Amino acid sequence: MNKRLGMLAAILGTSIFGFSFMFSRIALAIASPYVMLMYRFVLAFLTLNALVLGLKVAGVDHSNEEKVHWLRFSLRGRDVRPLIALGMVQPVIYYLCESYGISLTNSTFSGVIIALSPIVALGMGALFLREYPTRAQVAFSVLSISGVILMTLQQSSEGVVQPLGVILLIGAVLSGTSYNILSRKSSHFSSLEQTWVMMLMAAVFYTGLAVWDCRGDWQQLIAPVTSLPFMASVLYLSVVSSNIAFLALNFANSVLPVARVTSFCNLTTVISLFAGVIFLHEPFGWVSLLASVIIITGVWGVQRKAR
């Protein structure tokens, strides 16, 4: 039962991330990246605290770990160093590496590099968790990646691929897969406890970066609040794409091997594509359809051919 719930949670989390690209584009048209990330994670942390407070007021029985393990919240007197490491790699390091990596390369190259995450996760899962994939899982994972590459290569890209951008994108892949490893290794903490620390660290870090980036120009920090499209986008990015998505993925990591969870990440590409087609009226051709089928087949195979 937990395995099925874990798969549903992984699908939910990656599907949410698929729509987040569209909302990020809307928000970034109004505010700078650091300001957008500041509002995203501050609002995420505040709403997550509202959930914690609501659970306490409701008197949820945290002693019954089987039923409410993912809702348990009690960090007092516990060694939270694993959670600090978790929050450092995701969202802090990951978003920095991804944002600057994409800006120093082009969309085609960055899409291909980020798509390698499932293969890297297979290796890291075997190395650090002794979760050895089957040969069929490796083959289907490569199939899924080929679908992402096919979809990415049909996009027109401009810009020079700089060496620093390549290094940062590799850092994004390593930090993203490290998140899955650390989330699984720290699964003795609840999903709520893991996500709470992640949002706290991101809120503090990106608030500091936003204030530093604006350099006393408070108008850059305040002006986006007056924009309804910005606030609506940030509301999705914070409550849905940060809190709900990471709660779901942290739960999935606690019950599924890393290889199975990370295989779903390429579904984000498919969801993002269809979100752009439906809501932004972006073009859709047979290559995109073929690539989507390949990706979904690869994800299915990784799940089906697990040990």
C-alpha positions as CSV (number, residue, x, y, z in Angstrom):
1,M,0.0,0.0,0.0
2,N,2.8,2.4,0.9
3,K,4.6,1.7,-2.4
4,R,1.5,2.7,-4.3
5,L,1.0,5.8,-2.3
6,G,4.7,6.6,-2.8
7,M,4.3,6.3,-6.6
8,L,1.2,8.6,-6.5
9,A,3.1,11.1,-4.4
10,A,6.0,11.1,-6.8
11,I,3.7,11.6,-9.8
12,L,1.9,14.4,-7.9
13,G,5.2,16.2,-7.0
14,T,6.7,16.0,-10.5
15,S,3.4,17.0,-12.2
16,I,3.3,20.1,-9.9
17,F,6.8,21.0,-11.0
18,G,5.8,20.7,-14.6
19,F,3.4,23.6,-14.2
20,S,5.8,25.6,-12.1
21,F,7.9,26.6,-15.2
22,M,4.9,28.4,-16.6
23,F,4.2,30.3,-13.4
24,S,7.9,31.1,-12.9
25,R,8.0,32.7,-16.4
26,I,5.1,34.9,-15.4
27,A,6.6,35.9,-12.1
28,L,10.1,36.6,-13.6
29,A,8.6,39.0,-16.2
30,I,7.7,41.2,-13.2
31,A,10.5,40.6,-10.6
32,S,14.1,39.7,-10.5
33,P,15.0,36.0,-9.8
34,Y,16.1,36.6,-6.3
35,V,13.1,38.7,-5.4
36,M,10.8,36.0,-6.9
37,L,12.5,33.3,-4.9
38,M,12.4,35.3,-1.8
39,Y,8.6,35.7,-2.0
40,R,8.2,32.1,-3.0
41,F,10.0,30.6,-0.1
42,V,9.0,33.1,2.6
43,L,5.3,32.6,1.7
44,A,6.0,28.8,1.6
45,F,7.5,28.9,5.1
46,L,4.7,31.0,6.5
47,T,1.9,28.8,5.1
48,L,3.8,25.7,6.3
49,N,3.9,27.2,9.8
50,A,0.1,27.8,9.6
51,L,-0.3,24.0,8.8
52,V,1.9,23.1,11.9
53,L,-0.1,25.4,14.1
54,G,-3.4,24.1,12.7
55,L,-2.3,20.5,13.5
56,K,-1.5,21.5,17.1
57,V,-4.8,23.3,17.5
58,A,-6.7,20.3,16.0
59,G,-4.9,18.0,18.5
60,V,-3.5,15.5,15.9
61,D,-2.3,12.4,17.7
62,H,1.4,12.4,16.7
63,S,2.1,9.3,18.8
64,N,0.4,7.1,16.2
65,E,3.3,7.2,13.7
66,E,1.8,4.7,11.3
67,K,-1.2,6.8,10.5
68,V,0.2,10.4,10.7
69,H,4.0,9.8,10.3
70,W,4.2,12.4,7.5
71,L,2.3,15.0,9.6
72,R,4.4,14.5,12.8
73,F,6.3,17.6,13.8
74,S,8.6,17.6,16.8
75,L,12.2,18.8,16.3
76,R,13.0,19.7,19.9
77,G,16.0,17.9,21.3
78,R,16.7,16.0,18.0
79,D,19.8,16.1,15.8
80,V,18.7,18.2,12.9
81,R,22.0,18.2,11.0
82,P,20.7,15.7,8.4
83,L,17.9,18.2,7.7
84,I,20.3,21.1,7.4
85,A,22.2,19.2,4.8
86,L,19.0,18.3,3.0
87,G,17.9,22.0,3.0
88,M,21.3,23.1,1.8
89,V,21.3,20.9,-1.4
90,Q,17.6,21.5,-2.1
91,P,16.3,24.2,-2.6
92,V,19.4,26.4,-1.8
93,I,22.2,25.0,-3.9
94,Y,20.0,23.5,-6.6
95,Y,18.2,26.7,-7.6
96,L,21.4,28.7,-7.6
97,C,23.2,26.2,-9.8
98,E,20.2,25.7,-12.1
99,S,19.5,29.4,-12.6
100,Y,23.0,30.5,-13.3
101,G,23.8,27.4,-15.3
102,I,20.9,28.0,-17.7
103,S,21.9,31.7,-18.0
104,L,25.5,30.8,-18.9
105,T,24.5,28.1,-21.5
106,N,21.4,27.7,-23.7
107,S,18.1,25.9,-23.2
108,T,19.0,22.9,-25.4
109,F,22.2,22.1,-23.6
110,S,20.8,22.8,-20.1
111,G,17.8,20.6,-20.9
112,V,20.0,17.7,-21.9
113,I,22.2,18.0,-18.8
114,I,19.3,18.2,-16.3
115,A,17.7,15.2,-18.0
116,L,20.7,13.1,-16.9
117,S,19.5,13.2,-13.3
118,P,17.8,9.8,-13.3
119,I,21.0,8.0,-14.4
120,V,23.1,9.9,-11.9
121,A,20.6,8.9,-9.2
122,L,20.9,5.3,-10.2
123,G,24.6,5.4,-9.5
124,M,24.3,7.4,-6.3
125,G,21.6,5.2,-5.0
126,A,23.8,2.1,-5.5
127,L,26.8,3.8,-4.0
128,F,25.3,5.4,-0.9
129,L,22.2,3.4,-0.2
130,R,23.1,0.0,-1.8
131,E,19.9,0.2,-3.9
132,Y,21.1,-1.6,-7.0
133,P,19.0,-1.1,-10.1
134,T,18.2,-3.9,-12.5
135,R,19.6,-3.9,-16.1
136,A,16.1,-3.3,-17.4
137,Q,15.7,-0.2,-15.1
138,V,19.0,1.2,-16.4
139,A,17.8,0.6,-20.0
140,F,14.4,2.2,-19.5
141,S,16.0,5.1,-17.7
142,V,18.2,5.8,-20.7
143,L,15.1,5.5,-22.9
144,S,13.4,8.2,-20.8
145,I,16.4,10.4,-21.0
146,S,16.5,10.0,-24.8
147,G,12.9,11.2,-25.0
148,V,13.8,14.4,-23.1
149,I,16.9,14.9,-25.3
150,L,14.7,14.5,-28.5
151,M,12.2,17.0,-27.1
152,T,14.9,19.4,-26.2
153,L,16.8,19.3,-29.5
154,Q,13.8,20.4,-31.5
155,Q,13.8,23.7,-29.6
156,S,15.7,26.6,-31.1
157,S,18.4,27.9,-28.8
158,E,20.7,30.9,-28.8
159,G,23.7,31.7,-26.7
160,V,27.2,30.4,-26.0
161,V,27.8,27.4,-23.8
162,Q,30.3,28.7,-21.2
163,P,32.4,26.3,-19.1
164,L,31.2,27.8,-15.9
165,G,27.6,27.2,-17.0
166,V,28.5,23.5,-17.6
167,I,30.0,23.2,-14.2
168,L,26.9,24.8,-12.5
169,L,24.5,22.5,-14.4
170,I,26.5,19.5,-13.3
171,G,26.2,21.0,-9.8
172,A,22.4,21.2,-10.2
173,V,22.2,17.5,-11.2
174,L,24.4,16.4,-8.3
175,S,22.5,18.6,-5.8
176,G,19.2,17.4,-7.1
177,T,20.1,13.7,-6.8
178,S,21.8,14.4,-3.5
179,Y,18.4,15.7,-2.3
180,N,16.8,12.3,-3.0
181,I,19.6,10.5,-1.3
182,L,19.5,12.7,1.8
183,S,15.7,12.7,1.9
184,R,15.7,8.9,2.0
185,K,18.5,8.7,4.6
186,S,16.7,11.2,6.8
187,S,13.3,9.5,6.5
188,H,13.2,9.0,10.3
189,F,12.0,12.6,10.2
190,S,8.5,13.1,8.9
191,S,7.9,14.7,5.5
192,L,6.5,17.7,7.3
193,E,9.7,18.1,9.4
194,Q,11.9,17.7,6.3
195,T,9.9,20.2,4.2
196,W,9.7,22.7,7.1
197,V,13.5,22.9,7.5
198,M,14.0,23.1,3.7
199,M,11.6,26.0,3.4
200,L,13.1,27.8,6.4
201,M,16.6,27.6,5.0
202,A,15.5,28.7,1.5
203,A,13.5,31.6,2.9
204,V,16.4,32.9,5.0
205,F,19.0,32.4,2.2
206,Y,17.0,34.0,-0.7
207,T,15.8,36.9,1.4
208,G,19.4,37.7,2.2
209,L,20.3,37.4,-1.5
210,A,17.3,39.6,-2.6
211,V,18.2,42.3,-0.1
212,W,21.8,42.2,-1.3
213,D,20.9,42.2,-4.9
214,C,18.6,45.2,-4.6
215,R,21.3,47.1,-2.6
216,G,18.9,49.4,-0.8
217,D,16.5,49.9,-3.7
218,W,13.4,48.8,-1.6
219,Q,11.1,49.6,-4.6
220,Q,12.4,46.4,-6.3
221,L,11.4,44.4,-3.3
222,I,8.0,46.0,-2.7
223,A,6.7,46.7,-6.2
224,P,5.9,43.1,-7.2
225,V,3.4,42.8,-4.4
226,T,1.1,45.2,-6.3
227,S,1.0,42.9,-9.3
228,L,-1.9,40.4,-9.3
229,P,-0.3,38.1,-11.9
230,F,2.9,38.0,-9.8
231,M,1.2,37.3,-6.5
232,A,-1.0,34.6,-8.1
233,S,2.1,33.0,-9.6
234,V,4.0,33.1,-6.4
235,L,1.0,31.6,-4.5
236,Y,1.2,28.6,-6.8
237,L,5.0,28.4,-6.6
238,S,5.0,28.6,-2.8
239,V,2.0,26.7,-1.5
240,V,1.7,24.2,-4.4
241,S,5.1,23.9,-6.0
242,S,7.1,24.2,-2.8
243,N,5.1,22.9,0.1
244,I,2.8,20.3,-1.5
245,A,5.3,19.1,-4.0
246,F,8.1,18.6,-1.6
247,L,5.8,17.1,1.1
248,A,4.8,14.5,-1.6
249,L,8.4,13.9,-2.8
250,N,9.8,13.6,0.8
251,F,7.1,11.0,1.5
252,A,7.8,9.2,-1.8
253,N,11.5,9.1,-0.9
254,S,10.7,7.5,2.5
255,V,8.9,4.5,0.9
256,L,10.5,4.0,-2.5
257,P,14.1,3.5,-3.8
258,V,15.8,6.5,-5.2
259,A,15.8,5.1,-8.7
260,R,12.0,4.8,-8.8
261,V,11.4,8.3,-7.4
262,T,13.9,10.1,-9.7
263,S,12.6,8.3,-12.8
264,F,9.5,10.4,-12.5
265,C,11.4,13.7,-12.8
266,N,11.4,13.5,-16.6
267,L,7.6,13.6,-16.5
268,T,8.1,17.2,-15.5
269,T,9.3,17.9,-19.1
270,V,6.1,16.3,-20.5
271,I,3.8,18.2,-18.1
272,S,5.6,21.5,-18.8
273,L,5.2,20.9,-22.6
274,F,1.5,20.3,-22.4
275,A,1.0,23.2,-19.9
276,G,2.7,25.5,-22.5
277,V,0.5,24.2,-25.3
278,I,-2.8,24.4,-23.4
279,F,-2.3,27.7,-21.5
280,L,0.3,29.6,-23.5
281,H,-0.7,28.3,-27.0
282,E,2.9,27.1,-27.8
283,P,3.4,24.8,-30.8
284,F,3.0,21.1,-30.6
285,G,4.2,18.7,-33.3
286,W,4.7,15.0,-33.9
287,V,8.3,15.1,-32.5
288,S,6.9,16.3,-29.2
289,L,4.3,13.6,-29.2
290,L,6.9,10.9,-30.0
291,A,9.2,12.2,-27.3
292,S,6.4,12.3,-24.7
293,V,5.6,8.6,-25.5
294,I,9.2,7.7,-25.1
295,I,9.6,9.4,-21.8
296,I,6.4,7.9,-20.3
297,T,7.4,4.4,-21.6
298,G,10.8,4.9,-19.9
299,V,9.3,5.9,-16.6
300,W,6.8,3.0,-16.8
301,G,9.7,0.6,-17.4
302,V,11.7,1.8,-14.4
303,Q,8.7,1.2,-12.2
304,R,7.8,-2.1,-13.7
305,K,11.3,-3.6,-13.8
306,A,12.1,-2.8,-10.2
307,R,13.5,-5.7,-8.0
